[in-house]
Amino acid sequence: MAGAATSARPSAMYARLASLYDAIYAEKPYAAEARRLVAVARRYGRRRPRDWLDVACGTGRHLAELRDRFHVVGVDASDRMLRIARRRLPGVRLVRADLRTFDLGARFDVVSCLFSAIGYLRTGADLTAAFRNFARHLRPGGVALIEPWLAPDELRGPKHIGMNVYRDDRLRVVRMGVLRRRGSRSYLDLDYLVGIEGRGIERFRETEVLRLTPRPELFERLRAAGLAPRGVGPGPRALIVARAPGGR
């Protein structure tokens, strides 16, 4: 699921889950994903990108893989997520802000928004505002790299059940989720079982709500923001590359 908080997500949810986030996604291949993102950015954007902005950066795992090759900056709406990112990335500029309205006073060769974070934007107007903001922060010829959430035709049939399990010397986490659709939105009901050595076991449930946006609409809104979009890779949630005019 999505990798970082936007202002559209309930702040209480990420206040609670930030400390568990890296455990839940311990097996996510961040290094391999970062290598692919770099290859895509170099292929479709500026030939020698230098500056990389990760929007909805969460706990900074992708930035940690990119910082040795780029000047990196991160934006996220969650204080708790950024607190973890700052411990991981000393010296890196990390800004608490809304992805639709942040203004860093700088432009970048690459702006990434990964792990379906744009799915938490509830309206078309929110998407347009975010894409225009990405475009404002790109240099000529720069690229936005966007991992979308599912389109409506990609969520059909019976409810899908997923599961994550994590264990170390002091922490045990089991998360099971049921994904369902109602109209243009998907609902992910997540049940957590969290055990901390010396503190016992806690059970709780969260529901994440994400907008199901058809790919043609995403492309149309990116073009309205002044970007030239294209899909890269097969299957649901395939990466979208949106290039700013000029450059090379």
Summary of the structure (lengths in Angstrom):
residues: 248
radius of gyration: 17.8
end to end distance: 34.2
largest distance: 58.2
contacts: 819
relative contact order: 0.17
helix: 30%
strand: 34%
